[in-house]
Amino acid sequence: MPLAAARYGKDNVRVYKVHRDESTGVQSVTEMTVCCLLEGAIEVSYTEADNSVVVATDSIKNTIYIKAKEHPVNPPELYASILGQHFIDTYSHITAAHVKVVVHRWTRLTVDGAPHPHSFFRDGQETRTVEATIRRDSGITLKSGIVGLTVLKSTGSAFHGFVRDEFTTLAETWDRILSTDVDCGWTWKTFPTVAAVQDGVERFDQAWEAARGITMKTFATDSSASVQNTMYKMCEQILEAAPEVDLTNYSLPNKHYFEIDLSWHKGIKNTGKDAEVYAPQSGPNGLIKCERSVSTAGLR
């Protein structure tokens, strides 16, 4: 019985690269976690124990390091494309390479008011992500993203007018705390070749900066009627800012902060307009998702 689908490779490959500017003495660093999975004429390795078609996962790991040495790792969209194309060009029986790159934050330290030339700090768990699929004769698809950007605002969010029936206990509110861990992605129109990815490569950093800025500004300034409406506004703005993007998406957990009724202790007022002390909740939480495409009307 044939396989329905198969892919394999190396996951959780940690890569750190330093760039040294000899003229200024300034160093820049990039730390990534890379996953690379291959597809192709590999069925016999599963069904007949024939390993002659297997590019060892250790070899895939080594290739990840070598390509990081030979080529720029920034922007990650270009590195992922180069890495995936290598496997298509090198092994005739491989028909697709799936590369995921997660870039971890290292922000340059400021010392005595000046940026330090070679010292950095980790300012949060936010990551920049890329998922690339390189297929033989079908081009390169890229999805860029932001994951783990935690934001909160203490007012400026409401939620009312929702369905009320025999299952409803939630009170309507015209003012609440809103917090979420941003998971945002944008999918580029297909690139025919690595050269097309490299031509105008600055588009990727520009889109990331725009998406991050749009997310934070809209979150902060929107008088939010719901997470749904706020995320839709973010999607619209990203598509306007990055015309080569075909689709954008958000997944936003609604991280709840509940008022604590302290009236039982000496009549302390701590609800409604008097609320100052809240209990952050680890779960359950709302989870709201949407996709917006330029090629189809409305949401998906």
C-alpha positions as CSV (number, residue, x, y, z in Angstrom):
1,M,0.0,0.0,0.0
2,P,1.6,3.4,-1.0
3,L,2.1,6.2,1.3
4,A,-0.3,9.1,1.2
5,A,2.5,11.6,2.1
6,A,5.9,11.7,3.6
7,R,8.6,14.2,4.6
8,Y,11.6,14.1,6.9
9,G,14.6,16.2,8.0
10,K,16.2,17.9,10.9
11,D,14.5,20.0,13.5
12,N,15.7,22.3,16.3
13,V,19.0,23.2,14.7
14,R,20.3,26.2,16.6
15,V,22.5,28.6,14.6
16,Y,24.3,31.7,15.8
17,K,26.1,33.9,13.3
18,V,28.2,37.0,14.0
19,H,29.1,39.7,11.5
20,R,32.2,41.8,12.3
21,D,32.7,45.2,10.7
22,E,36.5,45.5,10.7
23,S,36.3,49.2,9.8
24,T,34.2,50.2,12.8
25,G,34.7,47.4,15.3
26,V,30.9,47.0,15.5
27,Q,29.6,43.4,15.6
28,S,26.0,42.2,14.8
29,V,24.6,38.9,15.8
30,T,21.7,36.6,14.7
31,E,20.5,33.6,16.5
32,M,18.1,31.2,14.8
33,T,16.4,27.8,15.2
34,V,16.0,26.1,11.9
35,C,13.9,23.1,10.7
36,C,14.4,21.6,7.3
37,L,12.2,18.8,5.9
38,L,12.4,17.1,2.5
39,E,9.9,15.5,0.2
40,G,10.4,13.5,-3.0
41,A,10.9,10.0,-4.3
42,I,11.6,8.6,-0.8
43,E,8.8,6.1,-0.4
44,V,11.0,3.0,-0.6
45,S,12.8,4.1,2.6
46,Y,9.5,3.7,4.4
47,T,8.0,0.7,2.6
48,E,11.1,-1.4,1.6
49,A,13.7,-0.3,4.2
50,D,15.8,1.1,1.3
51,N,17.9,3.9,2.6
52,S,19.6,4.7,-0.7
53,V,17.2,7.6,-1.3
54,V,17.8,9.1,2.2
55,V,19.8,12.3,2.6
56,A,20.8,11.7,6.2
57,T,19.3,14.2,8.7
58,D,22.8,14.8,10.0
59,S,23.8,15.9,6.5
60,I,20.8,18.3,6.5
61,K,22.1,19.7,9.8
62,N,25.6,20.2,8.4
63,T,24.1,21.9,5.3
64,I,22.2,24.4,7.5
65,Y,25.5,25.4,9.1
66,I,27.4,25.6,5.8
67,K,24.8,27.7,4.0
68,A,24.7,30.0,7.0
69,K,28.5,30.5,6.6
70,E,28.4,30.9,2.8
71,H,25.4,33.3,2.6
72,P,23.7,36.1,4.6
73,V,21.2,34.9,7.2
74,N,19.4,38.2,7.1
75,P,16.7,38.6,6.1
76,P,15.6,35.1,7.0
77,E,13.4,34.9,4.0
78,L,16.5,34.9,1.7
79,Y,18.4,32.4,3.8
80,A,15.5,30.0,3.9
81,S,15.1,30.2,0.2
82,I,18.8,29.6,-0.5
83,L,18.8,26.6,1.9
84,G,15.8,25.0,0.4
85,Q,16.9,25.6,-3.2
86,H,20.2,23.8,-2.4
87,F,18.4,20.5,-1.7
88,I,16.4,20.8,-4.9
89,D,19.5,21.6,-7.0
90,T,21.7,18.9,-5.4
91,Y,19.4,15.9,-5.2
92,S,17.4,15.1,-8.3
93,H,14.9,12.9,-6.4
94,I,14.0,15.6,-3.9
95,T,11.0,17.6,-5.1
96,A,10.3,19.9,-2.2
97,A,12.1,21.4,0.8
98,H,10.2,22.9,3.7
99,V,12.3,25.3,5.8
100,K,11.2,27.1,9.0
101,V,13.4,29.7,10.5
102,V,12.7,31.3,14.0
103,V,14.9,34.3,14.7
104,H,15.4,35.1,18.4
105,R,15.8,38.6,19.6
106,W,19.1,40.1,20.6
107,T,18.9,43.9,21.1
108,R,22.1,46.0,21.3
109,L,22.9,47.3,24.7
110,T,23.1,51.0,25.3
111,V,26.0,52.0,27.7
112,D,26.4,55.6,28.9
113,G,24.0,56.7,26.2
114,A,25.8,55.1,23.3
115,P,25.1,51.7,21.5
116,H,27.7,49.1,22.6
117,P,29.6,47.6,19.7
118,H,29.4,44.0,20.8
119,S,27.0,43.5,23.7
120,F,23.3,42.6,23.5
121,F,20.3,41.6,25.7
122,R,17.2,39.5,25.2
123,D,14.3,41.9,25.5
124,G,11.4,39.4,25.4
125,Q,10.3,36.1,23.9
126,E,9.1,37.6,20.6
127,T,10.4,35.9,17.5
128,R,10.5,36.7,13.8
129,T,9.5,33.6,11.8
130,V,9.7,32.4,8.2
131,E,8.2,29.3,6.6
132,A,9.5,28.6,3.1
133,T,8.5,25.9,0.7
134,I,10.7,25.4,-2.3
135,R,9.3,23.1,-5.0
136,R,10.9,21.9,-8.2
137,D,9.4,23.7,-11.1
138,S,6.8,25.5,-8.9
139,G,8.8,28.3,-7.3
140,I,9.1,29.5,-3.7
141,T,6.3,30.3,-1.3
142,L,7.2,32.4,1.8
143,K,5.2,33.1,4.9
144,S,6.7,35.7,7.2
145,G,5.6,36.3,10.8
146,I,5.8,37.6,14.3
147,V,5.2,35.3,17.2
148,G,5.1,35.9,21.0
149,L,4.8,39.7,21.0
150,T,3.0,40.3,24.3
151,V,1.0,43.5,24.6
152,L,-1.5,44.9,27.1
153,K,-3.6,48.1,27.4
154,S,-5.3,49.0,30.7
155,T,-8.3,50.7,29.0
156,G,-9.7,51.5,25.6
157,S,-11.4,48.1,25.0
158,A,-15.0,47.1,25.2
159,F,-17.2,44.0,24.5
160,H,-21.0,44.2,24.4
161,G,-23.9,43.4,22.1
162,F,-23.0,39.7,21.8
163,V,-25.4,36.8,21.8
164,R,-27.2,36.4,25.1
165,D,-29.1,33.2,25.8
166,E,-29.5,30.6,28.5
167,F,-25.8,29.7,28.4
168,T,-24.6,33.3,28.9
169,T,-23.1,34.5,32.2
170,L,-20.6,37.0,30.8
171,A,-21.5,40.6,31.6
172,E,-21.2,43.3,28.9
173,T,-18.5,45.8,29.4
174,W,-17.7,49.2,27.9
175,D,-14.2,49.3,29.4
176,R,-11.8,46.4,30.1
177,I,-8.1,45.4,30.1
178,L,-7.0,43.9,26.8
179,S,-3.9,41.7,26.5
180,T,-2.7,39.2,24.0
181,D,0.3,37.3,22.6
182,V,0.5,38.3,19.0
183,D,0.8,35.6,16.3
184,C,0.8,37.4,13.0
185,G,1.7,36.2,9.5
186,W,1.8,37.4,6.0
187,T,2.1,35.2,2.9
188,W,4.0,36.5,-0.1
189,K,3.0,36.0,-3.7
190,T,5.0,33.1,-5.2
191,F,8.6,33.9,-6.2
192,P,9.8,31.9,-9.3
193,T,13.4,31.7,-8.2
194,V,15.9,32.5,-5.5
195,A,17.1,35.4,-7.7
196,A,13.6,36.8,-7.6
197,V,13.6,36.6,-3.8
198,Q,17.0,38.4,-3.7
199,D,16.0,41.1,-6.1
200,G,14.5,43.8,-3.9
201,V,15.4,41.8,-0.8
202,E,14.8,44.9,1.4
203,R,11.1,44.3,1.0
204,F,11.2,41.6,3.8
205,D,12.7,43.8,6.5
206,Q,10.4,46.7,5.5
207,A,7.3,44.4,5.7
208,W,8.3,43.1,9.1
209,E,8.9,46.5,10.5
210,A,5.5,47.7,9.0
211,A,3.6,44.7,10.4
212,R,5.1,45.1,13.8
213,G,4.5,48.8,13.9
214,I,0.9,48.5,12.6
215,T,0.2,45.8,15.2
216,M,1.4,47.8,18.1
217,K,0.0,51.2,17.0
218,T,-3.5,49.8,16.1
219,F,-3.6,47.8,19.3
220,A,-2.8,50.9,21.3
221,T,-4.9,53.5,19.5
222,D,-8.0,51.6,18.4
223,S,-11.1,52.1,20.5
224,S,-11.6,48.3,20.4
225,A,-15.2,47.0,20.0
226,S,-13.8,43.5,20.0
227,V,-10.6,41.6,19.3
228,Q,-12.2,40.6,16.0
229,N,-12.6,44.1,14.7
230,T,-9.2,45.3,15.9
231,M,-7.4,42.4,14.2
232,Y,-9.3,43.0,11.0
233,K,-8.1,46.6,10.9
234,M,-4.5,45.3,11.4
235,C,-4.9,42.9,8.4
236,E,-6.2,45.6,6.1
237,Q,-3.2,47.9,6.9
238,I,-0.6,45.2,6.4
239,L,-2.0,44.4,2.9
240,E,-1.8,48.1,2.1
241,A,1.7,48.5,3.4
242,A,3.1,45.4,1.6
243,P,1.7,45.2,-1.9
244,E,3.6,41.9,-2.7
245,V,1.8,40.2,0.1
246,D,-1.3,38.1,-0.9
247,L,-2.6,37.1,2.5
248,T,-2.3,38.1,6.1
249,N,-3.5,36.4,9.3
250,Y,-3.7,36.9,13.0
251,S,-4.2,34.5,15.9
252,L,-4.8,36.4,19.2
253,P,-5.6,34.8,22.6
254,N,-7.6,37.1,24.8
255,K,-5.7,37.0,28.1
256,H,-8.2,37.8,30.8
257,Y,-7.7,40.0,33.8
258,F,-10.6,39.7,36.3
259,E,-11.7,42.2,38.8
260,I,-11.5,41.0,42.5
261,D,-14.4,41.8,44.7
262,L,-12.9,42.9,48.0
263,S,-16.1,44.3,49.5
264,W,-16.1,41.4,52.1
265,H,-13.1,43.2,53.7
266,K,-14.1,46.4,55.4
267,G,-16.3,47.3,52.4
268,I,-13.3,48.0,50.1
269,K,-14.5,49.1,46.6
270,N,-12.6,47.3,43.8
271,T,-15.1,46.7,41.1
272,G,-16.4,48.8,38.1
273,K,-14.9,52.3,38.1
274,D,-13.2,51.5,41.5
275,A,-11.3,48.5,40.2
276,E,-7.5,48.8,40.6
277,V,-6.4,45.3,41.7
278,Y,-7.0,42.4,39.2
279,A,-6.3,38.7,39.0
280,P,-4.4,37.7,35.8
281,Q,-5.8,34.4,34.4
282,S,-3.7,31.6,32.9
283,G,-6.7,30.0,31.3
284,P,-9.2,29.4,29.9
285,N,-8.9,32.2,27.4
286,G,-10.6,33.4,24.3
287,L,-8.8,32.6,21.0
288,I,-9.6,34.7,17.9
289,K,-8.3,34.1,14.4
290,C,-8.7,35.6,11.0
291,E,-7.2,35.6,7.5
292,R,-7.6,38.4,5.0
293,S,-6.6,37.9,1.3
294,V,-6.3,40.4,-1.5
295,S,-7.5,37.8,-4.0
296,T,-10.8,37.0,-2.2
297,A,-13.4,39.3,-0.6
298,G,-13.7,39.4,3.1
299,L,-12.3,37.1,5.8
300,R,-11.5,33.4,5.7
